[in-house]
Amino acid sequence: MEGGVRLRAGASKWDVREKVWDYLEASGLADFPRPVHRRIPNFKGSHQACCSIKELDAFNRASEIKVDPDKPLEGVRLAALQARKTLLVPTPRLRSGLFNKIVPPSGATKEILRICATSQGIKEYSVPVGLDGKARVDLVVVGSVAVSEKGWRIGKGEGYADMEYAMMVSMGAVQADTPVITIVHDCQVVDIAEEILDDHDLTVDYILTPTRTIKTNCKRPKPRGIIWRKVSYEMLEKIPILKSLRYREKQAGKDVTLQDEHSDLANANTPAALSEKAMAENTRPQAAMGSAQIGQHYVESGSLSPRLEGSGMITTVYVGNIPPSVRVSELKCALREFRATPLRLNWQGAQHRAFLDYKDKATAESAVSSLKGLSLGGNTLRVELAKNQRNKGQVEINSQK
């Protein structure tokens, strides 16, 4: 217990968060944006704490730094830009990928660099980094609500910093010895009972406050990757890049059973589940589709009824940005994995694209949602409803029969 924050014995993570948030507000230490509750809290003296990072060898040696977008870390982002280091910032709530790289304009003034370090600058001066962007992060800087001198950290409760780190491990962007730093006020350094920590919780190696630099010598291991049994279907939908990482790890033979699937497995042998499995087998592309190799195109067509064929109900999805190295079999495998199997697939590898036919617009839109963020062969695929449904995809398929 330090800095005036008093914790009762047996305090939960939420007890710790509430105590720290309440204390920062009541003591006048909280800074914009306020109230600090439910946030990584900004505090008076945060810039001073951030500036002390320039004295650390870990910072001076690093060439590529990942810094969270929280307000109290603005000074670290500025220090990284001023030192001409590559600055990566996680995308908001990981909705559109993992990182954005901040790219200041050529000849940027000190004032422009200050803007680049703000939340507005992150929006205006950043470019996305794909799943296979070969990021090699030398230093990780995260915000915290509370942290102990032993390096045990508590975030705001949504798990994004822990997930970001686990995803970086999965991508090979960080190593076991990549230093992790957090910036907090002195009052946020508290005693945390180890029993309330989970195996997915990120620990830190350095704590910077307005008055101290603490080297934690933390012995607790950091997450070694994504713990899939703690990931839900809901998280998978909220964080599209997770789907790509899961698909990649599954291809590598890892166990990627989700939290929800553990309960599903118990019901896997019920008559309803067996019936569903049989139906899925019958609708697999390789079972239900005939195929023909025609020039540069590869067309797979399912058993479309004449009524559907001529009714105008078919909706086509465009898949673009397909790398030359990717084969049609890889796309088909991914479509099965993401439960987006089309009635017909028109593969145009030479043009780095494919067209997928679905029975109606709702099914097509569901496929677009499922495939959002999918990465194959190093590229994040562009997936959207084809602009000219009956023309672009359908006519090209029909003309090749």
C-alpha positions in Angstrom: 0.0 0.0 0.0 1.5 3.3 -1.1 0.6 6.9 -2.0 -2.6 6.9 0.0 -4.5 4.2 -1.8 -5.7 1.7 0.9 -6.6 -1.8 -0.2 -8.4 -4.2 2.0 -7.3 -7.8 2.3 -8.7 -10.0 -0.4 -9.3 -7.1 -2.7 -10.4 -8.1 -6.2 -9.1 -6.5 -9.4 -12.2 -4.3 -9.6 -11.7 -3.3 -5.9 -8.2 -2.2 -6.8 -9.4 -0.2 -9.9 -12.2 1.5 -8.1 -9.9 2.5 -5.2 -7.2 4.0 -7.6 -9.8 5.8 -9.7 -11.5 7.2 -6.6 -8.2 8.3 -5.1 -7.0 10.1 -8.2 -10.2 12.1 -8.5 -10.6 12.9 -4.8 -6.9 14.0 -4.4 -7.0 16.3 -7.4 -4.4 14.2 -9.2 -6.7 13.3 -12.1 -6.1 15.0 -15.4 -8.1 15.3 -18.7 -10.0 13.3 -19.9 -12.2 13.0 -16.8 -13.6 11.3 -14.9 -10.8 8.8 -15.0 -13.1 5.9 -14.1 -13.2 3.1 -16.6 -10.1 4.5 -18.3 -6.3 4.2 -18.2 -6.2 7.3 -16.0 -4.3 10.4 -17.0 -2.7 12.2 -14.1 -0.9 15.4 -13.2 2.8 14.8 -13.9 2.3 12.2 -16.6 4.5 14.1 -19.1 7.3 14.3 -16.5 7.0 10.5 -16.0 7.1 9.9 -19.7 10.2 12.0 -20.2 12.2 9.8 -17.9 12.0 7.0 -20.5 14.7 8.7 -22.4 17.2 7.8 -19.6 16.5 4.0 -20.0 18.9 1.9 -22.1 15.9 -0.2 -23.2 14.4 2.9 -24.9 17.7 4.2 -26.4 18.5 0.8 -27.9 15.0 0.2 -29.3 14.3 1.1 -33.0 10.6 0.0 -33.1 8.4 0.8 -30.2 4.7 -0.1 -29.6 2.9 2.4 -27.3 -0.7 2.3 -26.3 -2.9 5.2 -27.5 -3.8 6.3 -23.9 -3.5 10.0 -23.0 -1.0 9.5 -20.2 1.4 7.9 -22.7 1.4 10.9 -25.0 4.9 12.0 -23.8 6.4 8.5 -24.7 4.9 8.7 -28.2 6.4 12.1 -28.6 9.8 11.0 -27.3 9.8 8.1 -29.8 9.0 10.4 -32.7 11.6 12.9 -31.7 14.2 10.1 -31.5 13.2 9.1 -35.0 12.1 5.6 -33.9 9.4 3.6 -35.6 6.2 4.1 -33.6 3.4 1.6 -33.6 0.1 2.2 -31.9 -2.7 -0.4 -31.6 -5.8 0.3 -33.6 -8.8 1.4 -31.5 -10.3 -1.7 -29.8 -8.4 -3.8 -32.4 -11.4 -3.4 -34.8 -9.4 -2.9 -38.0 -6.1 -4.7 -37.4 -3.5 -4.7 -34.7 -1.1 -1.7 -35.4 -1.1 1.6 -37.0 2.4 3.0 -37.8 2.7 6.8 -37.1 4.3 8.4 -40.1 5.0 12.2 -39.6 5.2 14.3 -42.8 8.6 14.9 -44.2 10.4 17.7 -42.4 7.8 17.7 -39.6 8.3 20.6 -37.1 8.3 20.1 -33.3 4.7 21.2 -33.3 3.7 18.7 -35.9 5.4 15.9 -34.0 3.5 16.9 -30.9 0.3 16.6 -32.9 1.4 13.2 -34.2 1.7 12.0 -30.6 -1.9 12.9 -29.8 -5.1 10.8 -30.4 -5.9 13.2 -33.3 -2.4 12.8 -34.8 -2.8 9.0 -34.6 -5.8 9.3 -36.8 -4.3 11.8 -39.2 -0.7 10.5 -39.6 -0.9 6.8 -39.4 -0.9 3.9 -41.8 -2.1 0.3 -41.0 0.4 -2.5 -40.5 -0.9 -5.8 -41.8 -0.9 -9.1 -39.9 2.2 -10.2 -41.7 3.8 -6.7 -41.8 7.0 -8.2 -40.2 6.8 -5.9 -37.2 9.8 -6.5 -34.8 8.9 -4.6 -31.6 11.9 -3.8 -29.4 10.0 -2.2 -26.6 6.4 -2.3 -25.4 4.8 0.6 -23.4 1.4 0.1 -21.8 -0.9 2.1 -19.6 -2.1 0.7 -16.3 -4.7 1.4 -13.6 -2.5 -0.1 -10.9 0.8 -1.9 -10.8 2.9 -3.5 -8.0 6.7 -3.1 -7.5 6.9 -6.8 -8.4 5.7 -5.9 -11.9 2.1 -7.2 -11.6 -0.3 -5.1 -13.6 -4.0 -4.3 -13.6 -5.5 -2.6 -16.6 -9.0 -1.1 -17.0 -10.7 -4.5 -17.3 -11.3 -4.9 -21.0 -8.2 -7.0 -21.6 -7.0 -5.2 -24.8 -3.4 -4.7 -23.6 -3.1 -8.3 -22.6 -4.6 -9.4 -25.9 -2.4 -7.1 -27.9 0.7 -8.6 -26.3 -0.5 -12.2 -26.9 -1.2 -11.3 -30.5 2.3 -9.9 -30.9 3.7 -13.1 -29.5 1.6 -15.1 -32.0 2.8 -12.9 -34.9 6.5 -13.2 -33.7 6.6 -9.4 -33.2 7.9 -9.7 -29.6 10.3 -12.1 -27.9 10.3 -13.4 -24.3 12.9 -10.8 -23.4 11.2 -7.8 -25.0 11.0 -5.1 -22.2 7.6 -3.9 -21.1 7.2 -0.5 -19.5 4.3 1.2 -17.8 3.8 4.9 -16.9 1.7 5.6 -13.7 1.4 8.1 -10.9 3.1 7.1 -7.6 -0.3 6.5 -6.0 -1.0 3.8 -8.6 1.9 1.7 -7.4 0.1 -0.6 -4.9 0.4 -4.0 -3.3 -1.4 -6.5 -5.5 -2.0 -10.1 -4.3 -0.6 -12.6 -6.8 -3.7 -14.9 -6.5 -5.9 -12.4 -8.3 -3.7 -12.5 -11.4 -4.6 -14.7 -14.4 -2.2 -16.5 -16.7 -3.1 -14.1 -19.6 -2.2 -11.0 -17.5 0.7 -9.0 -18.8 3.5 -8.1 -16.4 6.0 -5.2 -16.6 9.7 -4.8 -16.3 9.9 -1.1 -15.6 7.5 1.4 -13.9 8.0 5.1 -14.5 6.3 7.6 -12.2 6.9 11.4 -11.8 9.4 10.7 -9.0 10.8 7.2 -9.6 12.0 4.6 -12.1 11.4 1.1 -10.7 13.0 -1.9 -12.2 10.7 -4.7 -11.2 12.9 -7.8 -11.9 9.6 -9.5 -12.4 9.8 -13.3 -12.2 6.3 -14.1 -13.3 6.3 -15.1 -17.0 4.5 -13.0 -19.6 1.8 -14.6 -21.8 3.3 -17.0 -24.4 0.6 -16.4 -27.0 -3.1 -16.3 -27.3 -4.9 -18.5 -24.8 -7.7 -19.6 -27.1 -9.8 -21.3 -24.4 -10.3 -17.8 -22.9 -11.4 -16.3 -26.2 -15.1 -16.3 -27.0 -17.0 -16.2 -30.3 -18.0 -12.7 -29.4 -14.4 -11.6 -29.1 -13.6 -13.2 -32.4 -16.4 -11.1 -34.0 -15.2 -7.9 -32.3 -11.6 -8.4 -33.2 -11.4 -9.6 -36.9 -7.6 -10.0 -36.8 -8.1 -12.7 -34.2 -9.8 -14.8 -36.8 -6.8 -14.7 -39.0 -4.4 -15.5 -36.2 -6.6 -18.4 -35.1 -6.8 -19.8 -38.7 -3.0 -19.6 -39.0 -2.4 -21.3 -35.7 -4.9 -24.0 -36.5 -3.1 -24.6 -39.8 0.1 -25.0 -37.8 -1.6 -27.8 -35.8 -2.2 -25.8 -32.5 -5.2 -26.3 -30.3 -7.5 -23.3 -31.0 -10.6 -24.5 -29.2 -12.5 -21.4 -28.1 -14.1 -20.8 -24.7 -17.6 -21.4 -26.1 -16.6 -24.6 -27.9 -15.6 -26.4 -24.7 -19.3 -26.5 -23.7 -20.3 -27.2 -27.4 -18.0 -30.3 -27.4 -20.0 -31.9 -24.6 -23.1 -31.7 -26.9 -21.2 -32.8 -30.0 -22.8 -36.3 -30.1 -26.4 -35.4 -29.7 -28.7 -36.3 -32.6 -29.1 -32.7 -33.5 -25.3 -32.1 -33.6 -24.7 -35.3 -35.6 -27.4 -34.2 -38.1 -25.8 -30.7 -38.4 -22.3 -32.3 -38.9 -23.7 -34.5 -41.7 -25.3 -31.5 -43.4 -22.0 -29.6 -43.2 -20.2 -32.5 -44.8 -22.7 -32.5 -47.7 -22.2 -28.7 -48.3 -18.3 -28.8 -48.3 -17.0 -27.2 -51.5 -15.0 -30.2 -52.6 -18.1 -32.5 -52.2 -20.8 -30.2 -53.6 -18.9 -28.4 -56.3 -17.8 -29.5 -59.7 -14.6 -27.7 -61.0 -13.1 -26.7 -64.3 -9.8 -25.0 -65.0 -10.4 -22.5 -67.8 -7.4 -20.4 -68.8 -6.5 -18.1 -65.9 -9.8 -18.7 -64.2 -10.9 -21.5 -61.9 -14.6 -21.9 -61.6 -16.3 -24.1 -59.0 -20.1 -24.4 -59.2 -22.5 -25.9 -56.7 -25.8 -27.5 -57.5 -27.7 -24.2 -58.1 -31.3 -24.8 -59.0 -32.5 -23.1 -62.3 -35.0 -21.1 -60.2 -32.2 -19.6 -58.1 -30.0 -19.2 -61.2 -32.4 -17.0 -63.0 -34.2 -15.3 -60.1 -31.6 -12.6 -59.5 -31.3 -13.6 -55.8 -27.7 -14.7 -56.1 -25.4 -12.1 -54.4 -21.7 -12.0 -55.3 -18.9 -11.1 -52.9 -15.6 -9.7 -54.2 -12.3 -10.9 -52.7 -9.3 -8.8 -53.7 -5.7 -8.3 -52.7 -4.9 -12.0 -53.0 -1.1 -12.5 -53.2 0.3 -14.5 -56.2 1.6 -17.2 -53.8 -1.9 -18.1 -52.5 -3.6 -21.1 -54.2 -7.3 -21.6 -54.6 -7.2 -24.5 -52.2 -6.0 -22.1 -49.4 -8.9 -19.8 -50.0 -11.4 -22.7 -50.1 -9.9 -24.0 -46.8 -10.3 -20.5 -45.2 -13.9 -20.2 -46.5 -14.8 -23.5 -44.8 -13.0 -22.5 -41.6 -14.9 -19.2 -41.4 -18.2 -20.8 -42.3 -18.5 -18.8 -45.5 -18.7 -21.5 -48.1 -20.2 -20.1 -51.3 -22.6 -21.8 -53.8 -20.0 -21.0 -56.4 -16.4 -19.7 -56.5 -14.8 -17.9 -59.4 -11.0 -17.8 -58.9 -9.1 -15.3 -60.9 -5.6 -15.7 -59.4 -3.8 -13.8 -62.2 -5.9 -10.8 -61.3 -5.4 -11.4 -57.6 -9.1 -11.7 -57.0 -12.0 -14.1 -56.6 -15.8 -13.9 -56.7 -18.0 -15.8 -54.4 -21.7 -16.4 -55.1 -24.2 -16.8 -52.2 -27.9 -17.6 -52.3 -29.0 -14.2 -51.2 -27.8 -10.8 -49.9 -28.2 -11.7 -46.2 -25.9 -14.8 -46.6 -23.4 -12.7 -48.6 -23.3 -9.9 -46.0 -22.8 -12.6 -43.3 -19.8 -14.0 -45.3 -18.3 -10.5 -45.7 -18.6 -10.0 -41.9 -17.0 -13.4 -41.2 -14.1 -12.8 -43.6 -13.4 -9.3 -42.5 -9.7 -9.0 -41.5 -8.7 -12.3 -43.0 -5.1 -12.5 -44.0 -3.6 -15.0 -46.5 -0.1 -15.2 -47.7 0.9 -11.9 -46.0 -1.9 -9.8 -47.3 -5.1 -8.7 -45.6 -7.8 -9.5 -48.1 -10.2 -7.0 -49.4 -13.7 -8.5 -48.9 -16.9 -6.6 -50.0 -20.1 -7.1 -51.9 -19.3 -6.9 -55.6 -20.4 -3.6 -57.1 -22.2 -5.1 -60.1 -23.7 -8.3 -58.7 -25.2 -9.8 -61.9 -22.4 -8.5 -64.1 -19.0 -8.7 -62.6 -19.0 -12.1 -61.1 -22.0 -13.9 -62.5 -21.5 -13.1 -66.2 -17.9 -14.0 -66.1 -18.8 -17.4 -64.6 -21.6 -18.0 -67.1 -19.4 -17.0 -70.1 -17.0 -19.8 -69.2 -19.4 -22.7 -69.1 
